[in-house]
Amino acid sequence: MFSENSGLRPLIDKIIAASGIKPNVLYEIEEDYTIAGFVANGVGIAIMPNLPLLNQDRVLLRPIEDNTMNHDLYLITKQNHFVTPSVHRFHNFVRSYCRQTFASAKQLI
């Protein structure tokens, strides 16, 4: 399980509470690849974000299909600071992607 210091812990706690299960937490860890290492070595299961660089030879990633929780992502830029053209293009890309991908993001962007 992610430790209480992790930004993902509140979301995972909500997912678990919504499922009605009571997990037997053996370890609370801050780093996601460390959690994956524990699972790869047979120490239980974990709820984690998708990690694109995770070696899936020893673990199986399975989506939580009935999960209704959302994870908010933020694009942060410094106010009153010069923005390079590449940062401006990335910002526009993120806004466009979110609008196309997430219907509820239209309200936020």
N, CA, C and O atoms as a GROMACS GRO file, in nm:
protein
  436
    1MET      N    1   0.085  -0.117   0.000
    1MET     CA    2   0.000   0.000   0.000
    1MET      C    3   0.090   0.123   0.000
    1MET      O    4   0.195   0.125   0.064
    2PHE      N    5   0.046   0.226  -0.073
    2PHE     CA    6   0.118   0.352  -0.067
    2PHE      C    7   0.109   0.408   0.075
    2PHE      O    8   0.007   0.392   0.142
    3SER      N    9   0.216   0.473   0.119
    3SER     CA   10   0.216   0.531   0.252
    3SER      C   11   0.122   0.651   0.256
    3SER      O   12   0.077   0.700   0.153
    4GLU      N   13   0.093   0.696   0.377
    4GLU     CA   14   0.004   0.810   0.392
    4GLU      C   15   0.068   0.938   0.340
    4GLU      O   16  -0.003   1.037   0.319
    5ASN      N   17   0.198   0.939   0.318
    5ASN     CA   18   0.267   1.055   0.262
    5ASN      C   19   0.249   1.065   0.111
    5ASN      O   20   0.277   1.169   0.052
    6SER      N   21   0.201   0.959   0.048
    6SER     CA   22   0.186   0.955  -0.096
    6SER      C   23   0.063   1.034  -0.139
    6SER      O   24  -0.041   1.031  -0.073
    7GLY      N   25   0.076   1.104  -0.250
    7GLY     CA   26  -0.038   1.176  -0.305
    7GLY      C   27  -0.147   1.084  -0.357
    7GLY      O   28  -0.262   1.126  -0.371
    8LEU      N   29  -0.113   0.958  -0.386
    8LEU     CA   30  -0.212   0.863  -0.437
    8LEU      C   31  -0.291   0.794  -0.326
    8LEU      O   32  -0.396   0.734  -0.353
    9ARG      N   33  -0.243   0.801  -0.205
    9ARG     CA   34  -0.308   0.728  -0.095
    9ARG      C   35  -0.455   0.765  -0.077
    9ARG      O   36  -0.537   0.674  -0.063
   10PRO      N   37  -0.494   0.894  -0.077
   10PRO     CA   38  -0.637   0.924  -0.060
   10PRO      C   39  -0.725   0.862  -0.168
   10PRO      O   40  -0.834   0.814  -0.140
   11LEU      N   41  -0.677   0.861  -0.293
   11LEU     CA   42  -0.753   0.800  -0.401
   11LEU      C   43  -0.765   0.650  -0.381
   11LEU      O   44  -0.873   0.593  -0.397
   12ILE      N   45  -0.656   0.585  -0.345
   12ILE     CA   46  -0.659   0.440  -0.324
   12ILE      C   47  -0.748   0.405  -0.206
   12ILE      O   48  -0.821   0.306  -0.210
   13ASP      N   49  -0.743   0.486  -0.100
   13ASP     CA   50  -0.833   0.463   0.014
   13ASP      C   51  -0.979   0.471  -0.030
   13ASP      O   52  -1.062   0.392   0.016
   14LYS      N   53  -1.013   0.566  -0.118
   14LYS     CA   54  -1.150   0.578  -0.167
   14LYS      C   55  -1.190   0.456  -0.251
   14LYS      O   56  -1.301   0.406  -0.239
   15ILE      N   57  -1.098   0.409  -0.335
   15ILE     CA   58  -1.126   0.291  -0.418
   15ILE      C   59  -1.153   0.171  -0.329
   15ILE      O   60  -1.248   0.096  -0.353
   16ILE      N   61  -1.071   0.154  -0.227
   16ILE     CA   62  -1.089   0.040  -0.136
   16ILE      C   63  -1.219   0.054  -0.058
   16ILE      O   64  -1.293  -0.044  -0.043
   17ALA      N   65  -1.248   0.174  -0.009
   17ALA     CA   66  -1.372   0.195   0.066
   17ALA      C   67  -1.495   0.168  -0.020
   17ALA      O   68  -1.593   0.110   0.027
   18ALA      N   69  -1.490   0.210  -0.146
   18ALA     CA   70  -1.603   0.188  -0.238
   18ALA      C   71  -1.624   0.040  -0.267
   18ALA      O   72  -1.736  -0.002  -0.297
   19SER      N   73  -1.517  -0.038  -0.258
   19SER     CA   74  -1.528  -0.181  -0.288
   19SER      C   75  -1.584  -0.260  -0.171
   19SER      O   76  -1.632  -0.372  -0.188
   20GLY      N   77  -1.576  -0.202  -0.052
   20GLY     CA   78  -1.626  -0.272   0.067
   20GLY      C   79  -1.533  -0.377   0.122
   20GLY      O   80  -1.573  -0.456   0.207
   21ILE      N   81  -1.409  -0.379   0.075
   21ILE     CA   82  -1.314  -0.478   0.126
   21ILE      C   83  -1.227  -0.416   0.235
   21ILE      O   84  -1.214  -0.294   0.243
   22LYS      N   85  -1.168  -0.500   0.316
   22LYS     CA   86  -1.076  -0.455   0.421
   22LYS      C   87  -0.942  -0.524   0.394
   22LYS      O   88  -0.924  -0.641   0.430
   23PRO      N   89  -0.848  -0.452   0.332
   23PRO     CA   90  -0.719  -0.516   0.299
   23PRO      C   91  -0.633  -0.542   0.422
   23PRO      O   92  -0.643  -0.471   0.522
   24ASN      N   93  -0.551  -0.643   0.413
   24ASN     CA   94  -0.452  -0.674   0.516
   24ASN      C   95  -0.322  -0.609   0.470
   24ASN      O   96  -0.246  -0.670   0.394
   25VAL      N   97  -0.295  -0.489   0.515
   25VAL     CA   98  -0.178  -0.413   0.470
   25VAL      C   99  -0.056  -0.458   0.548
   25VAL      O  100  -0.050  -0.447   0.670
   26LEU      N  101   0.043  -0.509   0.474
   26LEU     CA  102   0.167  -0.554   0.537
   26LEU      C  103   0.271  -0.443   0.544
   26LEU      O  104   0.342  -0.429   0.643
   27TYR      N  105   0.279  -0.364   0.437
   27TYR     CA  106   0.379  -0.258   0.428
   27TYR      C  107   0.316  -0.134   0.367
   27TYR      O  108   0.229  -0.143   0.281
   28GLU      N  109   0.361  -0.018   0.412
   28GLU     CA  110   0.324   0.109   0.352
   28GLU      C  111   0.451   0.170   0.296
   28GLU      O  112   0.548   0.194   0.368
   29ILE      N  113   0.450   0.195   0.164
   29ILE     CA  114   0.570   0.236   0.092
   29ILE      C  115   0.539   0.361   0.011
   29ILE      O  116   0.427   0.378  -0.036
   30GLU      N  117   0.638   0.448  -0.007
   30GLU     CA  118   0.617   0.572  -0.081
   30GLU      C  119   0.644   0.558  -0.230
   30GLU      O  120   0.584   0.631  -0.309
   31GLU      N  121   0.730   0.469  -0.271
   31GLU     CA  122   0.778   0.464  -0.410
   31GLU      C  123   0.708   0.352  -0.486
   31GLU      O  124   0.710   0.237  -0.443
   32ASP      N  125   0.647   0.387  -0.600
   32ASP     CA  126   0.566   0.289  -0.674
   32ASP      C  127   0.647   0.172  -0.728
   32ASP      O  128   0.597   0.059  -0.729
   33TYR      N  129   0.769   0.194  -0.775
   33TYR     CA  130   0.847   0.082  -0.827
   33TYR      C  131   0.892  -0.012  -0.716
   33TYR      O  132   0.913  -0.131  -0.740
   34THR      N  133   0.905   0.040  -0.595
   34THR     CA  134   0.937  -0.047  -0.480
   34THR      C  135   0.817  -0.136  -0.449
   34THR      O  136   0.833  -0.254  -0.421
   35ILE      N  137   0.697  -0.078  -0.455
   35ILE     CA  138   0.576  -0.158  -0.433
   35ILE      C  139   0.569  -0.268  -0.539
   35ILE      O  140   0.539  -0.383  -0.507
   36ALA      N  141   0.594  -0.233  -0.664
   36ALA     CA  142   0.592  -0.333  -0.772
   36ALA      C  143   0.696  -0.441  -0.747
   36ALA      O  144   0.671  -0.558  -0.778
   37GLY      N  145   0.810  -0.404  -0.692
   37GLY     CA  146   0.914  -0.503  -0.660
   37GLY      C  147   0.868  -0.600  -0.553
   37GLY      O  148   0.896  -0.720  -0.561
   38PHE      N  149   0.797  -0.550  -0.452
   38PHE     CA  150   0.743  -0.639  -0.350
   38PHE      C  151   0.646  -0.739  -0.413
   38PHE      O  152   0.654  -0.859  -0.386
   39VAL      N  153   0.556  -0.689  -0.497
   39VAL     CA  154   0.459  -0.777  -0.563
   39VAL      C  155   0.531  -0.879  -0.651
   39VAL      O  156   0.496  -0.996  -0.650
   40ALA      N  157   0.632  -0.834  -0.726
   40ALA     CA  158   0.708  -0.926  -0.813
   40ALA      C  159   0.775  -1.036  -0.734
   40ALA      O  160   0.799  -1.145  -0.786
   41ASN      N  161   0.806  -1.008  -0.608
   41ASN     CA  162   0.872  -1.109  -0.524
   41ASN      C  163   0.774  -1.183  -0.434
   41ASN      O  164   0.814  -1.244  -0.335
   42GLY      N  165   0.646  -1.178  -0.468
   42GLY     CA  166   0.546  -1.259  -0.401
   42GLY      C  167   0.490  -1.202  -0.272
   42GLY      O  168   0.426  -1.275  -0.196
   43VAL      N  169   0.511  -1.074  -0.246
   43VAL     CA  170   0.459  -1.014  -0.124
   43VAL      C  171   0.329  -0.942  -0.156
   43VAL      O  172   0.325  -0.819  -0.158
   44GLY      N  173   0.223  -1.016  -0.182
   44GLY     CA  174   0.091  -0.961  -0.198
   44GLY      C  175   0.059  -0.900  -0.333
   44GLY      O  176   0.121  -0.930  -0.435
   45ILE      N  177  -0.040  -0.811  -0.329
   45ILE     CA  178  -0.089  -0.740  -0.446
   45ILE      C  179  -0.092  -0.592  -0.411
   45ILE      O  180  -0.076  -0.555  -0.295
   46ALA      N  181  -0.113  -0.506  -0.511
   46ALA     CA  182  -0.116  -0.362  -0.484
   46ALA      C  183  -0.206  -0.293  -0.584
   46ALA      O  184  -0.224  -0.339  -0.697
   47ILE      N  185  -0.263  -0.181  -0.542
   47ILE     CA  186  -0.336  -0.091  -0.631
   47ILE      C  187  -0.240   0.022  -0.663
   47ILE      O  188  -0.193   0.093  -0.574
   48MET      N  189  -0.212   0.039  -0.793
   48MET     CA  190  -0.111   0.135  -0.837
   48MET      C  191  -0.154   0.202  -0.966
   48MET      O  192  -0.244   0.153  -1.035
   49PRO      N  193  -0.090   0.314  -1.000
   49PRO     CA  194  -0.113   0.373  -1.132
   49PRO      C  195  -0.043   0.289  -1.237
   49PRO      O  196   0.045   0.209  -1.204
   50ASN      N  197  -0.081   0.307  -1.361
   50ASN     CA  198  -0.013   0.239  -1.471
   50ASN      C  199   0.128   0.298  -1.482
   50ASN      O  200   0.144   0.419  -1.496
   51LEU      N  201   0.227   0.213  -1.477
   51LEU     CA  202   0.367   0.256  -1.487
   51LEU      C  203   0.422   0.208  -1.621
   51LEU      O  204   0.453   0.090  -1.635
   52PRO      N  205   0.433   0.296  -1.720
   52PRO     CA  206   0.474   0.254  -1.854
   52PRO      C  207   0.608   0.182  -1.859
   52PRO      O  208   0.629   0.096  -1.945
   53LEU      N  209   0.700   0.215  -1.770
   53LEU     CA  210   0.834   0.153  -1.773
   53LEU      C  211   0.844   0.029  -1.686
   53LEU      O  212   0.953  -0.028  -1.672
   54LEU      N  213   0.734  -0.014  -1.626
   54LEU     CA  214   0.737  -0.130  -1.538
   54LEU      C  215   0.760  -0.257  -1.618
   54LEU      O  216   0.692  -0.284  -1.716
   55ASN      N  217   0.859  -0.335  -1.574
   55ASN     CA  218   0.887  -0.463  -1.638
   55ASN      C  219   0.775  -0.560  -1.600
   55ASN      O  220   0.760  -0.598  -1.484
   56GLN      N  221   0.695  -0.599  -1.700
   56GLN     CA  222   0.579  -0.683  -1.674
   56GLN      C  223   0.608  -0.831  -1.691
   56GLN      O  224   0.515  -0.911  -1.707
   57ASP      N  225   0.735  -0.868  -1.688
   57ASP     CA  226   0.770  -1.011  -1.696
   57ASP      C  227   0.732  -1.084  -1.566
   57ASP      O  228   0.703  -1.204  -1.569
   58ARG      N  229   0.732  -1.012  -1.453
   58ARG     CA  230   0.708  -1.077  -1.324
   58ARG      C  231   0.582  -1.028  -1.253
   58ARG      O  232   0.548  -1.078  -1.146
   59VAL      N  233   0.514  -0.932  -1.313
   59VAL     CA  234   0.389  -0.883  -1.254
   59VAL      C  235   0.284  -0.872  -1.364
   59VAL      O  236   0.318  -0.860  -1.482
   60LEU      N  237   0.159  -0.875  -1.326
   60LEU     CA  238   0.048  -0.859  -1.419
   60LEU      C  239  -0.028  -0.734  -1.380
   60LEU      O  240  -0.075  -0.722  -1.267
   61LEU      N  241  -0.042  -0.642  -1.474
   61LEU     CA  242  -0.121  -0.522  -1.451
   61LEU      C  243  -0.263  -0.548  -1.499
   61LEU      O  244  -0.286  -0.584  -1.614
   62ARG      N  245  -0.357  -0.528  -1.408
   62ARG     CA  246  -0.498  -0.547  -1.443
   62ARG      C  247  -0.574  -0.422  -1.406
   62ARG      O  248  -0.564  -0.375  -1.293
   63PRO      N  249  -0.650  -0.366  -1.500
   63PRO     CA  250  -0.728  -0.246  -1.467
   63PRO      C  251  -0.841  -0.279  -1.370
   63PRO      O  252  -0.894  -0.390  -1.370
   64ILE      N  253  -0.877  -0.182  -1.289
   64ILE     CA  254  -0.993  -0.195  -1.201
   64ILE      C  255  -1.112  -0.150  -1.284
   64ILE      O  256  -1.134  -0.030  -1.303
   65GLU      N  257  -1.187  -0.246  -1.333
   65GLU     CA  258  -1.289  -0.217  -1.433
   65GLU      C  259  -1.408  -0.137  -1.381
   65GLU      O  260  -1.464  -0.056  -1.454
   66ASP      N  261  -1.446  -0.158  -1.256
   66ASP     CA  262  -1.563  -0.087  -1.205
   66ASP      C  263  -1.524   0.033  -1.120
   66ASP      O  264  -1.604   0.081  -1.039
   67ASN      N  265  -1.404   0.082  -1.137
   67ASN     CA  266  -1.357   0.198  -1.061
   67ASN      C  267  -1.422   0.325  -1.115
   67ASN      O  268  -1.412   0.355  -1.234
   68THR      N  269  -1.488   0.398  -1.028
   68THR     CA  270  -1.552   0.523  -1.068
   68THR      C  271  -1.475   0.644  -1.018
   68THR      O  272  -1.516   0.758  -1.039
   69MET      N  273  -1.363   0.621  -0.952
   69MET     CA  274  -1.283   0.732  -0.898
   69MET      C  275  -1.199   0.794  -1.008
   69MET      O  276  -1.155   0.725  -1.101
   70ASN      N  277  -1.176   0.923  -0.997
   70ASN     CA  278  -1.092   0.994  -1.093
   70ASN      C  279  -0.968   1.044  -1.022
   70ASN      O  280  -0.968   1.070  -0.902
   71HIS      N  281  -0.863   1.055  -1.098
   71HIS     CA  282  -0.737   1.107  -1.044
   71HIS      C  283  -0.710   1.239  -1.115
   71HIS      O  284  -0.690   1.243  -1.236
   72ASP      N  285  -0.708   1.347  -1.038
   72ASP     CA  286  -0.685   1.478  -1.097
   72ASP      C  287  -0.538   1.498  -1.129
   72ASP      O  288  -0.450   1.466  -1.050
   73LEU      N  289  -0.514   1.552  -1.248
   73LEU     CA  290  -0.378   1.586  -1.290
   73LEU      C  291  -0.374   1.735  -1.314
   73LEU      O  292  -0.472   1.795  -1.358
   74TYR      N  293  -0.260   1.795  -1.286
   74TYR     CA  294  -0.248   1.939  -1.299
   74TYR      C  295  -0.125   1.972  -1.383
   74TYR      O  296  -0.021   1.906  -1.372
   75LEU      N  297  -0.137   2.073  -1.466
   75LEU     CA  298  -0.024   2.129  -1.539
   75LEU      C  299   0.009   2.259  -1.469
   75LEU      O  300  -0.074   2.349  -1.462
   76ILE      N  301   0.130   2.269  -1.418
   76ILE     CA  302   0.169   2.385  -1.338
   76ILE      C  303   0.276   2.462  -1.413
   76ILE      O  304   0.376   2.406  -1.457
   77THR      N  305   0.254   2.591  -1.425
   77THR     CA  306   0.353   2.679  -1.485
   77THR      C  307   0.374   2.798  -1.392
   77THR      O  308   0.286   2.832  -1.313
   78LYS      N  309   0.488   2.860  -1.402
   78LYS     CA  310   0.520   2.975  -1.318
   78LYS      C  311   0.449   3.099  -1.370
   78LYS      O  312   0.453   3.128  -1.490
   79GLN      N  313   0.383   3.173  -1.280
   79GLN     CA  314   0.313   3.294  -1.319
   79GLN      C  315   0.413   3.405  -1.350
   79GLN      O  316   0.523   3.410  -1.294
   80ASN      N  317   0.373   3.492  -1.440
   80ASN     CA  318   0.453   3.610  -1.473
   80ASN      C  319   0.597   3.574  -1.510
   80ASN      O  320   0.693   3.640  -1.469
   81HIS      N  321   0.608   3.470  -1.588
   81HIS     CA  322   0.741   3.423  -1.629
   81HIS      C  323   0.736   3.394  -1.778
   81HIS      O  324   0.634   3.348  -1.830
   82PHE      N  325   0.845   3.420  -1.847
   82PHE     CA  326   0.851   3.392  -1.991
   82PHE      C  327   0.824   3.245  -2.018
   82PHE      O  328   0.882   3.157  -1.953
   83VAL      N  329   0.737   3.218  -2.114
   83VAL     CA  330   0.704   3.081  -2.153
   83VAL      C  331   0.759   3.059  -2.293
   83VAL      O  332   0.725   3.131  -2.387
   84THR      N  333   0.844   2.958  -2.305
   84THR     CA  334   0.903   2.929  -2.436
   84THR      C  335   0.796   2.877  -2.531
   84THR      O  336   0.692   2.828  -2.486
   85PRO      N  337   0.820   2.887  -2.660
   85PRO     CA  338   0.721   2.834  -2.756
   85PRO      C  339   0.693   2.684  -2.736
   85PRO      O  340   0.579   2.641  -2.753
   86SER      N  341   0.794   2.606  -2.700
   86SER     CA  342   0.771   2.462  -2.680
   86SER      C  343   0.681   2.437  -2.559
   86SER      O  344   0.596   2.348  -2.563
   87VAL      N  345   0.698   2.514  -2.451
   87VAL     CA  346   0.610   2.500  -2.334
   87VAL      C  347   0.468   2.543  -2.371
   87VAL      O  348   0.372   2.479  -2.329
   88HIS      N  349   0.456   2.649  -2.447
   88HIS     CA  350   0.323   2.696  -2.491
   88HIS      C  351   0.255   2.588  -2.576
   88HIS      O  352   0.136   2.562  -2.558
   89ARG      N  353   0.328   2.526  -2.668
   89ARG     CA  354   0.270   2.419  -2.751
   89ARG      C  355   0.229   2.299  -2.665
   89ARG      O  356   0.124   2.239  -2.688
   90PHE      N  357   0.313   2.264  -2.566
   90PHE     CA  358   0.279   2.152  -2.478
   90PHE      C  359   0.153   2.185  -2.398
   90PHE      O  360   0.065   2.100  -2.383
   91HIS      N  361   0.143   2.305  -2.348
   91HIS     CA  362   0.026   2.349  -2.274
   91HIS      C  363  -0.099   2.337  -2.360
   91HIS      O  364  -0.202   2.286  -2.314
   92ASN      N  365  -0.092   2.383  -2.484
   92ASN     CA  366  -0.206   2.371  -2.576
   92ASN      C  367  -0.240   2.226  -2.605
   92ASN      O  368  -0.358   2.190  -2.615
   93PHE      N  369  -0.137   2.142  -2.620
   93PHE     CA  370  -0.160   1.999  -2.643
   93PHE      C  371  -0.234   1.937  -2.525
   93PHE      O  372  -0.332   1.865  -2.545
   94VAL      N  373  -0.191   1.964  -2.403
   94VAL     CA  374  -0.255   1.907  -2.284
   94VAL      C  375  -0.401   1.950  -2.276
   94VAL      O  376  -0.489   1.868  -2.251
   95ARG      N  377  -0.426   2.079  -2.298
   95ARG     CA  378  -0.565   2.128  -2.294
   95ARG      C  379  -0.651   2.059  -2.399
   95ARG      O  380  -0.763   2.017  -2.371
   96SER      N  381  -0.598   2.048  -2.522
   96SER     CA  382  -0.672   1.984  -2.630
   96SER      C  383  -0.696   1.836  -2.602
   96SER      O  384  -0.807   1.786  -2.623
   97TYR      N  385  -0.593   1.768  -2.555
   97TYR     CA  386  -0.605   1.625  -2.524
   97TYR      C  387  -0.710   1.601  -2.417
   97TYR      O  388  -0.793   1.511  -2.430
   98CYS      N  389  -0.706   1.681  -2.312
   98CYS     CA  390  -0.802   1.664  -2.203
   98CYS      C  391  -0.945   1.690  -2.251
   98CYS      O  392  -1.037   1.618  -2.214
   99ARG      N  393  -0.961   1.792  -2.332
   99ARG     CA  394  -1.096   1.821  -2.384
   99ARG      C  395  -1.149   1.705  -2.467
   99ARG      O  396  -1.267   1.671  -2.457
  100GLN      N  397  -1.063   1.644  -2.548
  100GLN     CA  398  -1.105   1.534  -2.634
  100GLN      C  399  -1.124   1.405  -2.556
  100GLN      O  400  -1.211   1.324  -2.592
  101THR      N  401  -1.046   1.383  -2.453
  101THR     CA  402  -1.044   1.256  -2.383
  101THR      C  403  -1.138   1.250  -2.265
  101THR      O  404  -1.201   1.148  -2.240
  102PHE      N  405  -1.147   1.359  -2.191
  102PHE     CA  406  -1.223   1.358  -2.067
  102PHE      C  407  -1.334   1.462  -2.074
  102PHE      O  408  -1.308   1.582  -2.076
  103ALA      N  409  -1.456   1.416  -2.079
  103ALA     CA  410  -1.570   1.507  -2.090
  103ALA      C  411  -1.576   1.602  -1.972
  103ALA      O  412  -1.607   1.720  -1.989
  104SER      N  413  -1.548   1.552  -1.852
  104SER     CA  414  -1.557   1.639  -1.734
  104SER      C  415  -1.445   1.742  -1.732
  104SER      O  416  -1.457   1.843  -1.662
  105ALA      N  417  -1.337   1.720  -1.806
  105ALA     CA  418  -1.227   1.816  -1.807
  105ALA      C  419  -1.266   1.946  -1.877
  105ALA      O  420  -1.204   2.050  -1.855
  106LYS      N  421  -1.368   1.941  -1.961
  106LYS     CA  422  -1.412   2.064  -2.029
  106LYS      C  423  -1.454   2.170  -1.928
  106LYS      O  424  -1.440   2.290  -1.954
  107GLN      N  425  -1.505   2.126  -1.814
  107GLN     CA  426  -1.547   2.220  -1.712
  107GLN      C  427  -1.425   2.281  -1.641
  107GLN      O  428  -1.433   2.392  -1.589
  108LEU      N  429  -1.315   2.209  -1.638
  108LEU     CA  430  -1.199   2.250  -1.562
  108LEU      C  431  -1.101   2.334  -1.642
  108LEU      O  432  -1.024   2.412  -1.585
  109ILE      N  433  -1.103   2.319  -1.774
  109ILE     CA  434  -1.001   2.385  -1.857
  109ILE      C  435  -1.058   2.510  -1.920
  109ILE      O  436  -0.989   2.580  -1.994
   0.00000   0.00000   0.00000
